[in-house]
Structure formats: C-alpha cells, structure tokens
Amino acid sequence: MLKNITIAASLLAVLGVSSQAQAIGCVSGGAAGAVAGHYAGHHAVLGAVGGCVAGHEMHKKQVAEKKLKQKQHLQTQQQDQQQD
C-alpha cells in the first residue's frame, strides 16, 4: 500500500511540475480517486490517475460556467444602463 501511495504521489508531483495551471483539480481529484481505487480492489494508482483527469476536467467546466455567468451579468448591466 505504501508503494502505491508513493507512486501516486510521484505521479501527481510530475503532473504538477509540468504545468501548475493543469494541476488545479488534479490534486483533489487524484486524492479522491486514489482512495476510491484503493477500496475498489487496491488500484490506488489507477484511481489517482483517473481522479486527476476527472478533477481537471471538472475544474475546466467550472471555470467556463463562471466566465459565462460573468459575461451574462455584464450584458444584463449594459442593457439596464441603456434603458435608463
């Protein structure tokens, strides 16, 4: 088990060094995936990799949604100003 955790931590460290922007979501997703993978049959490393990918994708989706909401809010404000 310690070997799997070491491998997962090393993998996450390498991914984090390659690009910090991509690490957002990866660390929390990787940790959750490692735990889930461990309980699903001692596949912590595989779970960490899957969790990292899923966490990163979820973060990208959240950022896109936030940008869309900000854009819509700005458009609403501009329309309100034009009506006044």
N, CA, C and O atoms as CSV, one atom per row, in Angstrom:
chain,resi,resn,atom,element,x,y,z
A,1,MET,N,N,0.826,-1.186,0.000
A,1,MET,CA,C,0.000,0.000,0.000
A,1,MET,C,C,0.872,1.252,0.000
A,1,MET,O,O,0.579,2.203,-0.724
A,2,LEU,N,N,1.925,1.269,0.788
A,2,LEU,CA,C,2.820,2.420,0.833
A,2,LEU,C,C,3.477,2.644,-0.525
A,2,LEU,O,O,3.706,3.783,-0.934
A,3,LYS,N,N,3.774,1.554,-1.214
A,3,LYS,CA,C,4.360,1.657,-2.552
A,3,LYS,C,C,3.384,2.357,-3.506
A,3,LYS,O,O,3.790,3.220,-4.285
A,4,ASN,N,N,2.113,1.991,-3.446
A,4,ASN,CA,C,1.103,2.614,-4.304
A,4,ASN,C,C,0.945,4.099,-4.008
A,4,ASN,O,O,0.821,4.912,-4.924
A,5,ILE,N,N,0.950,4.446,-2.739
A,5,ILE,CA,C,0.827,5.853,-2.360
A,5,ILE,C,C,2.038,6.633,-2.853
A,5,ILE,O,O,1.896,7.756,-3.339
A,6,THR,N,N,3.221,6.052,-2.735
A,6,THR,CA,C,4.433,6.712,-3.215
A,6,THR,C,C,4.383,6.921,-4.720
A,6,THR,O,O,4.752,7.985,-5.216
A,7,ILE,N,N,3.931,5.919,-5.439
A,7,ILE,CA,C,3.818,6.037,-6.901
A,7,ILE,C,C,2.797,7.102,-7.265
A,7,ILE,O,O,3.034,7.913,-8.160
A,8,ALA,N,N,1.670,7.102,-6.582
A,8,ALA,CA,C,0.636,8.097,-6.869
A,8,ALA,C,C,1.133,9.507,-6.565
A,8,ALA,O,O,0.891,10.432,-7.340
A,9,ALA,N,N,1.816,9.671,-5.454
A,9,ALA,CA,C,2.350,10.990,-5.101
A,9,ALA,C,C,3.391,11.447,-6.118
A,9,ALA,O,O,3.438,12.622,-6.483
A,10,SER,N,N,4.217,10.518,-6.567
A,10,SER,CA,C,5.229,10.860,-7.581
A,10,SER,C,C,4.566,11.264,-8.886
A,10,SER,O,O,4.989,12.223,-9.531
A,11,LEU,N,N,3.537,10.541,-9.274
A,11,LEU,CA,C,2.815,10.856,-10.500
A,11,LEU,C,C,2.173,12.236,-10.408
A,11,LEU,O,O,2.247,13.025,-11.351
A,12,LEU,N,N,1.555,12.520,-9.292
A,12,LEU,CA,C,0.933,13.830,-9.112
A,12,LEU,C,C,1.977,14.939,-9.090
A,12,LEU,O,O,1.734,16.033,-9.599
A,13,ALA,N,N,3.129,14.664,-8.508
A,13,ALA,CA,C,4.200,15.665,-8.491
A,13,ALA,C,C,4.692,15.966,-9.897
A,13,ALA,O,O,4.922,17.125,-10.244
A,14,VAL,N,N,4.855,14.928,-10.706
A,14,VAL,CA,C,5.301,15.125,-12.082
A,14,VAL,C,C,4.262,15.914,-12.869
A,14,VAL,O,O,4.614,16.819,-13.625
A,15,LEU,N,N,3.003,15.584,-12.699
A,15,LEU,CA,C,1.946,16.318,-13.392
A,15,LEU,C,C,1.897,17.770,-12.931
A,15,LEU,O,O,1.638,18.669,-13.731
A,16,GLY,N,N,2.139,17.997,-11.668
A,16,GLY,CA,C,2.133,19.356,-11.133
A,16,GLY,C,C,3.301,20.183,-11.629
A,16,GLY,O,O,3.163,21.390,-11.830
A,17,VAL,N,N,4.447,19.556,-11.828
A,17,VAL,CA,C,5.616,20.270,-12.330
A,17,VAL,C,C,5.437,20.634,-13.786
A,17,VAL,O,O,5.897,21.691,-14.217
A,18,SER,N,N,4.773,19.776,-14.559
A,18,SER,CA,C,4.625,20.033,-15.988
A,18,SER,C,C,3.829,21.299,-16.249
A,18,SER,O,O,4.138,22.037,-17.185
A,19,SER,N,N,2.827,21.561,-15.454
A,19,SER,CA,C,2.052,22.789,-15.615
A,19,SER,C,C,1.187,22.988,-14.385
A,19,SER,O,O,0.319,22.172,-14.075
A,20,GLN,N,N,1.439,24.074,-13.700
A,20,GLN,CA,C,0.656,24.314,-12.496
A,20,GLN,C,C,-0.791,24.616,-12.825
A,20,GLN,O,O,-1.679,24.313,-12.028
A,21,ALA,N,N,-1.045,25.204,-13.978
A,21,ALA,CA,C,-2.422,25.513,-14.350
A,21,ALA,C,C,-3.245,24.241,-14.511
A,21,ALA,O,O,-4.439,24.232,-14.210
A,22,GLN,N,N,-2.622,23.180,-14.978
A,22,GLN,CA,C,-3.343,21.930,-15.151
A,22,GLN,C,C,-3.488,21.171,-13.840
A,22,GLN,O,O,-4.300,20.250,-13.748
A,23,ALA,N,N,-2.716,21.543,-12.829
A,23,ALA,CA,C,-2.769,20.825,-11.557
A,23,ALA,C,C,-4.029,21.153,-10.767
A,23,ALA,O,O,-4.413,20.410,-9.864
A,24,ILE,N,N,-4.669,22.268,-11.107
A,24,ILE,CA,C,-5.878,22.636,-10.380
A,24,ILE,C,C,-6.944,21.581,-10.653
A,24,ILE,O,O,-7.260,21.302,-11.810
A,25,GLY,N,N,-7.479,21.017,-9.634
A,25,GLY,CA,C,-8.473,19.965,-9.781
A,25,GLY,C,C,-7.841,18.584,-9.779
A,25,GLY,O,O,-8.468,17.602,-9.381
A,26,CYS,N,N,-6.595,18.516,-10.226
A,26,CYS,CA,C,-5.911,17.231,-10.318
A,26,CYS,C,C,-5.559,16.681,-8.930
A,26,CYS,O,O,-5.713,15.488,-8.669
A,27,VAL,N,N,-5.094,17.547,-8.065
A,27,VAL,CA,C,-4.660,17.085,-6.741
A,27,VAL,C,C,-5.841,16.545,-5.946
A,27,VAL,O,O,-5.775,15.446,-5.396
A,28,SER,N,N,-6.916,17.315,-5.886
A,28,SER,CA,C,-8.073,16.849,-5.110
A,28,SER,C,C,-8.722,15.644,-5.787
A,28,SER,O,O,-9.132,14.701,-5.110
A,29,GLY,N,N,-8.818,15.669,-7.109
A,29,GLY,CA,C,-9.388,14.531,-7.834
A,29,GLY,C,C,-8.520,13.295,-7.710
A,29,GLY,O,O,-9.021,12.179,-7.568
A,30,GLY,N,N,-7.211,13.504,-7.766
A,30,GLY,CA,C,-6.280,12.385,-7.640
A,30,GLY,C,C,-6.342,11.746,-6.264
A,30,GLY,O,O,-6.297,10.523,-6.134
A,31,ALA,N,N,-6.445,12.582,-5.239
A,31,ALA,CA,C,-6.541,12.045,-3.877
A,31,ALA,C,C,-7.823,11.245,-3.695
A,31,ALA,O,O,-7.810,10.149,-3.135
A,32,ALA,N,N,-8.924,11.801,-4.171
A,32,ALA,CA,C,-10.205,11.092,-4.060
A,32,ALA,C,C,-10.177,9.806,-4.880
A,32,ALA,O,O,-10.670,8.768,-4.439
A,33,GLY,N,N,-9.596,9.884,-6.076
A,33,GLY,CA,C,-9.503,8.694,-6.924
A,33,GLY,C,C,-8.621,7.618,-6.321
A,33,GLY,O,O,-8.905,6.427,-6.453
A,34,ALA,N,N,-7.550,8.035,-5.657
A,34,ALA,CA,C,-6.657,7.066,-5.022
A,34,ALA,C,C,-7.371,6.310,-3.903
A,34,ALA,O,O,-7.239,5.093,-3.773
A,35,VAL,N,N,-8.120,7.047,-3.108
A,35,VAL,CA,C,-8.867,6.403,-2.011
A,35,VAL,C,C,-9.919,5.456,-2.581
A,35,VAL,O,O,-10.060,4.320,-2.128
A,36,ALA,N,N,-10.655,5.941,-3.581
A,36,ALA,CA,C,-11.696,5.098,-4.180
A,36,ALA,C,C,-11.078,3.870,-4.840
A,36,ALA,O,O,-11.601,2.763,-4.713
A,37,GLY,N,N,-9.967,4.065,-5.542
A,37,GLY,CA,C,-9.297,2.942,-6.190
A,37,GLY,C,C,-8.769,1.934,-5.188
A,37,GLY,O,O,-8.807,0.728,-5.435
A,38,HIS,N,N,-8.278,2.421,-4.059
A,38,HIS,CA,C,-7.771,1.518,-3.024
A,38,HIS,C,C,-8.894,0.631,-2.485
A,38,HIS,O,O,-8.715,-0.576,-2.321
A,39,TYR,N,N,-10.044,1.234,-2.213
A,39,TYR,CA,C,-11.151,0.459,-1.675
A,39,TYR,C,C,-11.828,-0.402,-2.733
A,39,TYR,O,O,-12.561,-1.333,-2.399
A,40,ALA,N,N,-11.589,-0.102,-3.999
A,40,ALA,CA,C,-12.210,-0.872,-5.080
A,40,ALA,C,C,-11.339,-2.035,-5.522
A,40,ALA,O,O,-11.607,-2.636,-6.563
A,41,GLY,N,N,-10.336,-2.359,-4.786
A,41,GLY,CA,C,-9.528,-3.524,-5.130
A,41,GLY,C,C,-8.046,-3.216,-5.240
A,41,GLY,O,O,-7.348,-3.784,-6.080
A,42,HIS,N,N,-7.569,-2.323,-4.399
A,42,HIS,CA,C,-6.144,-1.986,-4.338
A,42,HIS,C,C,-5.617,-1.457,-5.672
A,42,HIS,O,O,-4.555,-1.873,-6.134
A,43,HIS,N,N,-6.358,-0.547,-6.281
A,43,HIS,CA,C,-5.943,0.099,-7.525
A,43,HIS,C,C,-5.795,1.601,-7.289
A,43,HIS,O,O,-6.357,2.415,-8.022
A,44,ALA,N,N,-5.031,1.954,-6.256
A,44,ALA,CA,C,-4.906,3.359,-5.866
A,44,ALA,C,C,-4.271,4.205,-6.960
A,44,ALA,O,O,-4.715,5.327,-7.204
A,45,VAL,N,N,-3.244,3.691,-7.620
A,45,VAL,CA,C,-2.559,4.472,-8.648
A,45,VAL,C,C,-3.484,4.727,-9.837
A,45,VAL,O,O,-3.568,5.845,-10.345
A,46,LEU,N,N,-4.164,3.690,-10.262
A,46,LEU,CA,C,-5.096,3.838,-11.369
A,46,LEU,C,C,-6.217,4.811,-10.999
A,46,LEU,O,O,-6.632,5.632,-11.817
A,47,GLY,N,N,-6.693,4.713,-9.779
A,47,GLY,CA,C,-7.725,5.636,-9.306
A,47,GLY,C,C,-7.221,7.067,-9.238
A,47,GLY,O,O,-7.957,8.004,-9.548
A,48,ALA,N,N,-5.960,7.241,-8.829
A,48,ALA,CA,C,-5.379,8.584,-8.747
A,48,ALA,C,C,-5.272,9.213,-10.128
A,48,ALA,O,O,-5.564,10.397,-10.295
A,49,VAL,N,N,-4.861,8.442,-11.101
A,49,VAL,CA,C,-4.746,8.964,-12.466
A,49,VAL,C,C,-6.132,9.342,-12.999
A,49,VAL,O,O,-6.318,10.426,-13.551
A,50,GLY,N,N,-7.083,8.454,-12.831
A,50,GLY,CA,C,-8.445,8.743,-13.281
A,50,GLY,C,C,-9.042,9.935,-12.554
A,50,GLY,O,O,-9.710,10.771,-13.162
A,51,GLY,N,N,-8.801,10.012,-11.254
A,51,GLY,CA,C,-9.304,11.131,-10.465
A,51,GLY,C,C,-8.673,12.450,-10.873
A,51,GLY,O,O,-9.332,13.490,-10.877
A,52,CYS,N,N,-7.395,12.401,-11.215
A,52,CYS,CA,C,-6.696,13.599,-11.666
A,52,CYS,C,C,-7.317,14.124,-12.957
A,52,CYS,O,O,-7.595,15.316,-13.081
A,53,VAL,N,N,-7.528,13.237,-13.900
A,53,VAL,CA,C,-8.125,13.632,-15.178
A,53,VAL,C,C,-9.539,14.178,-14.957
A,53,VAL,O,O,-9.899,15.224,-15.496
A,54,ALA,N,N,-10.324,13.469,-14.170
A,54,ALA,CA,C,-11.701,13.899,-13.917
A,54,ALA,C,C,-11.731,15.233,-13.170
A,54,ALA,O,O,-12.533,16.110,-13.493
A,55,GLY,N,N,-10.864,15.385,-12.179
A,55,GLY,CA,C,-10.818,16.631,-11.415
A,55,GLY,C,C,-10.428,17.818,-12.275
A,55,GLY,O,O,-10.987,18.906,-12.137
A,56,HIS,N,N,-9.466,17.606,-13.165
A,56,HIS,CA,C,-9.044,18.684,-14.062
A,56,HIS,C,C,-10.173,19.079,-15.008
A,56,HIS,O,O,-10.408,20.267,-15.232
A,57,GLU,N,N,-10.869,18.100,-15.560
A,57,GLU,CA,C,-11.981,18.386,-16.469
A,57,GLU,C,C,-13.115,19.104,-15.750
A,57,GLU,O,O,-13.729,20.015,-16.305
A,58,MET,N,N,-13.395,18.696,-14.519
A,58,MET,CA,C,-14.447,19.357,-13.749
A,58,MET,C,C,-14.075,20.810,-13.478
A,58,MET,O,O,-14.926,21.698,-13.528
A,59,HIS,N,N,-12.796,21.046,-13.193
A,59,HIS,CA,C,-12.353,22.415,-12.941
A,59,HIS,C,C,-12.500,23.275,-14.195
A,59,HIS,O,O,-12.939,24.422,-14.115
A,60,LYS,N,N,-12.135,22.723,-15.348
A,60,LYS,CA,C,-12.284,23.461,-16.602
A,60,LYS,C,C,-13.750,23.824,-16.841
A,60,LYS,O,O,-14.055,24.929,-17.289
A,61,LYS,N,N,-14.650,22.893,-16.543
A,61,LYS,CA,C,-16.077,23.137,-16.723
A,61,LYS,C,C,-16.559,24.234,-15.772
A,61,LYS,O,O,-17.345,25.095,-16.168
A,62,GLN,N,N,-16.098,24.207,-14.529
A,62,GLN,CA,C,-16.487,25.224,-13.563
A,62,GLN,C,C,-16.005,26.607,-13.986
A,62,GLN,O,O,-16.729,27.593,-13.846
A,63,VAL,N,N,-14.782,26.678,-14.502
A,63,VAL,CA,C,-14.242,27.957,-14.958
A,63,VAL,C,C,-15.054,28.482,-16.132
A,63,VAL,O,O,-15.365,29.671,-16.185
A,64,ALA,N,N,-15.401,27.609,-17.075
A,64,ALA,CA,C,-16.193,28.021,-18.235
A,64,ALA,C,C,-17.572,28.528,-17.798
A,64,ALA,O,O,-18.061,29.530,-18.319
A,65,GLU,N,N,-18.192,27.836,-16.845
A,65,GLU,CA,C,-19.503,28.265,-16.348
A,65,GLU,C,C,-19.408,29.623,-15.645
A,65,GLU,O,O,-20.285,30.474,-15.794
A,66,LYS,N,N,-18.335,29.809,-14.881
A,66,LYS,CA,C,-18.142,31.074,-14.176
A,66,LYS,C,C,-17.960,32.221,-15.172
A,66,LYS,O,O,-18.526,33.299,-14.987
A,67,LYS,N,N,-17.178,31.996,-16.221
A,67,LYS,CA,C,-16.975,33.024,-17.244
A,67,LYS,C,C,-18.284,33.353,-17.950
A,67,LYS,O,O,-18.560,34.517,-18.240
A,68,LEU,N,N,-19.086,32.336,-18.226
A,68,LEU,CA,C,-20.368,32.555,-18.887
A,68,LEU,C,C,-21.302,33.384,-18.005
A,68,LEU,O,O,-21.969,34.296,-18.495
A,69,LYS,N,N,-21.353,33.074,-16.713
A,69,LYS,CA,C,-22.202,33.830,-15.792
A,69,LYS,C,C,-21.743,35.282,-15.703
A,69,LYS,O,O,-22.564,36.199,-15.673
A,70,GLN,N,N,-20.419,35.487,-15.661
A,70,GLN,CA,C,-19.901,36.850,-15.605
A,70,GLN,C,C,-20.261,37.617,-16.874
A,70,GLN,O,O,-20.633,38.788,-16.812
A,71,LYS,N,N,-20.149,36.960,-18.015
A,71,LYS,CA,C,-20.490,37.595,-19.286
A,71,LYS,C,C,-21.971,37.956,-19.325
A,71,LYS,O,O,-22.333,39.051,-19.755
A,72,GLN,N,N,-22.823,37.042,-18.880
A,72,GLN,CA,C,-24.261,37.310,-18.868
A,72,GLN,C,C,-24.591,38.446,-17.915
A,72,GLN,O,O,-25.444,39.282,-18.216
A,73,HIS,N,N,-23.921,38.484,-16.767
A,73,HIS,CA,C,-24.161,39.551,-15.792
A,73,HIS,C,C,-23.740,40.893,-16.379
A,73,HIS,O,O,-24.447,41.887,-16.215
A,74,LEU,N,N,-22.616,40.933,-17.051
A,74,LEU,CA,C,-22.139,42.167,-17.672
A,74,LEU,C,C,-23.102,42.643,-18.755
A,74,LEU,O,O,-23.385,43.837,-18.860
A,75,GLN,N,N,-23.605,41.707,-19.561
A,75,GLN,CA,C,-24.566,42.065,-20.600
A,75,GLN,C,C,-25.855,42.606,-19.997
A,75,GLN,O,O,-26.436,43.554,-20.525
A,76,THR,N,N,-26.300,42.022,-18.912
A,76,THR,CA,C,-27.515,42.489,-18.237
A,76,THR,C,C,-27.309,43.904,-17.705
A,76,THR,O,O,-28.200,44.746,-17.820
A,77,GLN,N,N,-26.157,44.166,-17.134
A,77,GLN,CA,C,-25.863,45.505,-16.625
A,77,GLN,C,C,-25.839,46.526,-17.762
A,77,GLN,O,O,-26.352,47.636,-17.618
A,78,GLN,N,N,-25.248,46.149,-18.880
A,78,GLN,CA,C,-25.185,47.062,-20.025
A,78,GLN,C,C,-26.577,47.346,-20.574
A,78,GLN,O,O,-26.867,48.481,-20.953
A,79,GLN,N,N,-27.436,46.345,-20.622
A,79,GLN,CA,C,-28.796,46.543,-21.100
A,79,GLN,C,C,-29.578,47.459,-20.146
A,79,GLN,O,O,-30.354,48.309,-20.584
A,80,ASP,N,N,-29.364,47.276,-18.855
A,80,ASP,CA,C,-30.040,48.118,-17.863
A,80,ASP,C,C,-29.594,49.572,-18.008
A,80,ASP,O,O,-30.413,50.482,-17.879
A,81,GLN,N,N,-28.327,49.798,-18.271
A,81,GLN,CA,C,-27.810,51.151,-18.430
A,81,GLN,C,C,-28.368,51.798,-19.703
A,81,GLN,O,O,-28.636,52.999,-19.728
A,82,GLN,N,N,-28.535,51.011,-20.738
A,82,GLN,CA,C,-29.045,51.551,-21.997
A,82,GLN,C,C,-30.522,51.931,-21.861
A,82,GLN,O,O,-30.982,52.867,-22.516
A,83,GLN,N,N,-31.258,51.221,-21.026
A,83,GLN,CA,C,-32.670,51.511,-20.843
A,83,GLN,C,C,-32.882,52.776,-20.021
A,83,GLN,O,O,-33.903,53.450,-20.158
A,84,ASP,N,N,-31.921,53.092,-19.174
A,84,ASP,CA,C,-32.062,54.287,-18.310
A,84,ASP,C,C,-31.856,55.516,-19.080
A,84,ASP,O,O,-31.936,56.613,-18.526
